Amino acid sequence: MTAARRAGPKPLVVRWVRAHASSMTELLPSAVSSERASGPLERFRTSAERRASGRVLDIGASHPDDLPSYAHLCHLALVGAGEVRASELPLQAEKVDAAPEDLPFPDRAFDVVVCRFALTRAKRPALAVREIARVLRSTGQLLFLDTAPTTRLDVDALMHLRHGGLITHDVDWSWLRSKPPLVQGVAMHPAPQYVREIAWLRGAT
């Protein structure tokens, strides 16, 4: 008996994985995203530029290059804008000296909130999420970009968002060389008919 025959047929699992490897990659592009395409920061900026409309709150833009083209907005407020100078902002924009945990805006003031690295860097992340949810309109969108843990993908930024009563979708992870992973996506208020169920799932009373 030859060595090939002694080895026997390849296990079913091995044959299935090899046959479906390419389709698995296509179905899970977020799991294999990396620096090869446009980087995650640029993808986030492009997504924010495409989705932003109406009244927008931008949190955590540390440099003018972080800002999408906001010229089409009716109002823009920036919190934690770092090196962004007033002269570099659109005419309808204002810089606000505040922390994400204590936003000086009325309830439901913004159609879109753009948030970069503010959830895990905040001293009280859960409070920051509650404040963002408070100023976000019931049909508004939170566009978030933050660091992700290297072990569990359902904690930190995503955990804070869900515990704050928001639901997430279009979530995408990026693994960068010699840097912490990044997670970005969209969060929204749940539809009214699901508020009680979501509160029950996160242990609220």
N, C-alpha and C positions, 0 to 999 in steps of 0.2 A: 504494500500500500504506500502510495506516495505521500509526501509531506502535505501537499495541497488537499488530498482526500482526508488525511487525518485531521486537518484543521476543521473540516466540515463547512457547512454553509454559514455565511455571516449572520449574526443575530438579527432578528427582525427589527429591533430598535435601531441598530447601526444602519441597516439598509434604508429605513424610513428617514432617518435624519439626513443621510447623504442625498437621498432623492429629493427632499424637500428643503434643503438648506437655503437655496436661493429664494424660494417663495417665503420662507420664514423671515429672511432679511427684508424682503419687500413689505411684508405685513407689519413689521416692527421697526420702522425707520428711526423712531425716537430712541430705541435701545442701542443703536449702533451709530448715532450721530457723533461727530467729532469735529475737529478743527479743519477738516479737509474742505468742506464747503465754506460759504460765508460763515464767519464765527457766530457764536450764540449771541454776543452783544449786538452785532449788526442785525441778526435775525429779529431780535427783540425790538430794536429801534424801528425796523421796517414794519413789523406787526403793529407797533404802537402808532406809527404814522398812518397806517391804513385804517385802524379801528377808532382812532381818536376823533371825536366830534362834539359839538356843543360846548359845554362847560367841562374843563379838564383840570384835574389836580395831578401834578407831577411831583413825586417824592423821590429824592435821592439822586438827582442828576449832579454828579460831582464835576462835570466838565461840559462845556458847550457842545462838544461832539456827541454827548449822550442824548441830546435833545432831538427828537424827530422834527420834521417841518411842521410847525404848529400854526403857520400863518393863516390857515383857513378856520381857526376856532373863533368862537364868539367871546370866550374868556379862558384864561390860563392862569392858574396859581401854582407857584413852585415852593415846595418845602424841602429844606436840606439841599439847597441848590449848589452848595460848595463854591466853586470858582466861577460860576456863571454870573456875569455882570448884567446890570439892568440895561445897559446899552446894547447887549447882545440878544435881548428878548424882543418878541413881537410887541407891537403897541398895546395889545389887549392883555398883556401879561403883568403879573405882580409877584414879587418875591416876598415870602412870608417867613418870619423868624419864629419857628415853632417846631415842636417834636411830634413825631407820628402818634405818640400816646396822648397828645392834647392838641387836637386840631381846632383852630379858632374859626370854624365854619358852621353854619346852621345845618340841621338835619337835611339829608337828601339834596345837597347843594350841587352835586357833580354828576354828569352823565358818564364820565370815564375817569378812573384813577389809574395812573401809571406809577408803579412802585418798583424801585431797584434796590435790592439788598437791605431793605429797611426792616423786614420782618425778623430776620435772625440777628440783626445788629441792634435792634431796639432793646432798651433796658427791660421793658415789659412787653414782649411780643404779643401776648394775648390781648392786652389793652390796646396796642396799636391796631390790631385787626378789628377790634370792636369799634374803634374810632373811624377807621376807614369804612367799615360797613355802615356806620351811622351817616356819614356824609355822602355815601354812594346812593344814588336813586334806586328805586325798587327794580327798575329795568336796566340799570347801568351795568358797566363791566369794569372789573379790576384786572389790569394786565400786570402780572408780577414776574420778576426775575430775581432769583435768590440762590444762595449756596444750598447744596443738598448734602446730607450725610453720606458717608461712603459705605455704610452697612445696611441701613434700612431706608427705603425710599418713601415711606409713608409717615415720616416724622418731620419735626422742625417746621419749615414754612407751610407745607401742606397740612400738617396737623393743626397749626395755629389757625389757618384759614377755615378749616372745617369746624373746629371748636368755636370759632367766631360766628358760625351760622351761615357761612358761604359754601357754595358748591363749586367744584373745580372741573374744568374740561380743557381739552386741547393741551394737556400737560406733556412737556417734552424735556428729557434729560440730556445733558451733554457731558461727556467725560473728556477733560482736558489734560494735556501732558503736564505732570508735576504741579497740578492745581486742583483745588477741590471741585467736585462735580457741580454743575449748575442745573437748576430746574426753572422752567418758565411755563406760563400758561395763562388761563383766564379763569376768573372767579366771579360768581354772580350770586345775588339773592335767590333763594329757592322760590318757586311758584307758590302762591299762598296756600294751595291745597296740600303742599308737602311740608310746610313749616313744622307742624306738630310731629310728623314722622321723623324729620331730621333732628329735632330737639330730643326726641326719645332715643335715637341712635347714639347721640353724643352724650347721653346721660343727664340731660337737663330735665328739670321738673316743670 
